[in-house]
Amino acid sequence: MLIIRPFSFSDLDAILQIERQSFPKSPYDWTTFLQLSVLYPETFLVHTHITDGQKERTIRGYIIFSKNGHIISIAVHPRHRRQGVGKELLQRAMKIPRLKKVWAEVRRNNLGAQAFYSKMGFEMTGEVSNYYGNEDALIIQWTPVPHKSSC
Ligand SMILES: CC(C)(COP(=O)(O)OP(=O)(O)OC[C@H]1O[C@@H](n2cnc3c(N)ncnc32)[C@H](O)[C@@H]1OP(=O)(O)O)[C@@H](O)C(=O)NCCC(=O)NCCS
């Protein structure tokens, strides 16, 4: 059974492994993750699952976002990519009630992440030169469709 739950301290080693494989140039370190877990206790989420024996399995990915819709980071373990894990995590941010938008910065050369966000309905709305040192960021954004009143 799939579980998406808030980060806990015991997840740190697994998260750091995912991080180093996902962002080899500039991985967050453990102090950054601990600070983020204090800043975003309800929206630093990990993706895992339990087996029939009720034992929780390894962490497959994580997402950190602010309640106003800013994706701070998202990563899925390379072994578990293209299995819908990222989609399930990102949908948690996209389901925040009364949200005006969800947005993220993506490295210009991170074509995989750009394809992922595009598939999720995000569009490029801007760019920031040298956001990552000497590399540009694209700003990608998703806006919820307003519900029509039934009256
Ligand atoms: C981006 C990332 C989080 C996507 O996670 P994921 O679990 O593999 O994504 P999903 O399986 O939910 O993908 C959903 C859809 O997005 C698209 N997609 C995802 N990754 C893609 C890729 N590398 N290339 C092209 N399309 C991709 C596909 O349409 C996919 O559906 P499909 O597999 O049925 O074709 C993951 O690749 C990752 O951790 N990358 C490294 C870290 C990173 O770049 N994070 C984003 C920083 S802004």
The ligand as a Tripos MOL2 file, in Angstrom:
@<TRIPOS>MOLECULE
LIG
   48    50     1     0     0
SMALL
NO_CHARGES

@<TRIPOS>ATOM
      1 C1         11.7780   14.7830  -12.1140 C.3       1 LIG1
      2 C2         11.4650   13.5420  -11.2540 C.3       1 LIG1
      3 C3         11.1140   13.9950   -9.8270 C.3       1 LIG1
      4 C4         10.2620   12.8040  -11.8740 C.3       1 LIG1
      5 O1          9.9020   11.7380  -11.0150 O.3       1 LIG1
      6 P1          9.2670   10.3630  -11.5850 P.3       1 LIG1
      7 O2          8.7510    9.5930  -10.4270 O.co2     1 LIG1
      8 O3         10.2620    9.6630  -12.4510 O.co2     1 LIG1
      9 O4          8.0820   10.9020  -12.4910 O.3       1 LIG1
     10 P2          6.7480   10.1290  -12.8860 P.3       1 LIG1
     11 O5          7.0120    8.6680  -13.0650 O.co2     1 LIG1
     12 O6          5.6730   10.4960  -11.9330 O.co2     1 LIG1
     13 O7          6.4770   10.7890  -14.3220 O.3       1 LIG1
     14 C5          5.2100   11.2480  -14.7400 C.3       1 LIG1
     15 C6          5.3340   11.6180  -16.2100 C.3       1 LIG1
     16 O8          6.2520   12.6990  -16.3900 O.3       1 LIG1
     17 C7          7.0030   12.5130  -17.5930 C.3       1 LIG1
     18 N1          8.4220   12.3060  -17.2570 N.ar      1 LIG1
     19 C8          8.9550   12.0590  -16.0430 C.ar      1 LIG1
     20 N2         10.3120   11.9680  -16.1250 N.ar      1 LIG1
     21 C9         10.6190   12.1450  -17.4350 C.ar      1 LIG1
     22 C10        11.8560   12.1520  -18.1460 C.ar      1 LIG1
     23 N3         13.0500   11.9600  -17.5260 N.pl3     1 LIG1
     24 N4         11.8220   12.3590  -19.4800 N.ar      1 LIG1
     25 C11        10.6420   12.5660  -20.1410 C.ar      1 LIG1
     26 N5          9.4220   12.5680  -19.4970 N.ar      1 LIG1
     27 C12         9.4260   12.3620  -18.1710 C.ar      1 LIG1
     28 C13         6.4470   11.2680  -18.2620 C.3       1 LIG1
     29 O9          5.4090   11.6760  -19.1400 O.3       1 LIG1
     30 C14         5.8840   10.5030  -17.0820 C.3       1 LIG1
     31 O10         4.8420    9.6200  -17.4360 O.3       1 LIG1
     32 P3          5.2000    8.1980  -18.1540 P.3       1 LIG1
     33 O11         6.3260    7.5860  -17.3890 O.co2     1 LIG1
     34 O12         3.9100    7.4460  -18.0280 O.co2     1 LIG1
     35 O13         5.5700    8.5310  -19.5600 O.co2     1 LIG1
     36 C15        12.6710   12.5640  -11.2410 C.3       1 LIG1
     37 O14        13.0840   12.3160  -12.5740 O.3       1 LIG1
     38 C16        13.8720   13.0510  -10.4690 C.2       1 LIG1
     39 O15        13.9760   12.8220   -9.2580 O.2       1 LIG1
     40 N6         14.8260   13.7410  -11.1340 N.am      1 LIG1
     41 C17        16.0490   14.2080  -10.4890 C.3       1 LIG1
     42 C18        15.7530   15.3420   -9.5400 C.3       1 LIG1
     43 C19        15.1170   16.5150  -10.2620 C.2       1 LIG1
     44 O16        15.5160   16.8830  -11.3620 O.2       1 LIG1
     45 N7         14.1120   17.1170   -9.5960 N.am      1 LIG1
     46 C20        13.4070   18.2620  -10.1240 C.3       1 LIG1
     47 C21        14.1590   19.4580   -9.7850 C.3       1 LIG1
     48 S1         13.3030   20.8950  -10.2710 S.3       1 LIG1
@<TRIPOS>BOND
     1     1     2 1
     2     2     3 1
     3     2     4 1
     4     2    36 1
     5     4     5 1
     6     5     6 1
     7     6     7 2
     8     6     8 1
     9     6     9 1
    10     9    10 1
    11    10    11 2
    12    10    12 1
    13    10    13 1
    14    13    14 1
    15    14    15 1
    16    15    16 1
    17    15    30 1
    18    16    17 1
    19    17    18 1
    20    17    28 1
    21    18    19 ar
    22    18    27 ar
    23    19    20 ar
    24    20    21 ar
    25    21    22 ar
    26    21    27 ar
    27    22    23 1
    28    22    24 ar
    29    24    25 ar
    30    25    26 ar
    31    26    27 ar
    32    28    29 1
    33    28    30 1
    34    30    31 1
    35    31    32 1
    36    32    33 2
    37    32    34 1
    38    32    35 1
    39    36    37 1
    40    36    38 1
    41    38    39 2
    42    38    40 1
    43    40    41 1
    44    41    42 1
    45    42    43 1
    46    43    44 2
    47    43    45 1
    48    45    46 1
    49    46    47 1
    50    47    48 1
@<TRIPOS>SUBSTRUCTURE
     1 LIG1         1 GROUP 0 **** ****
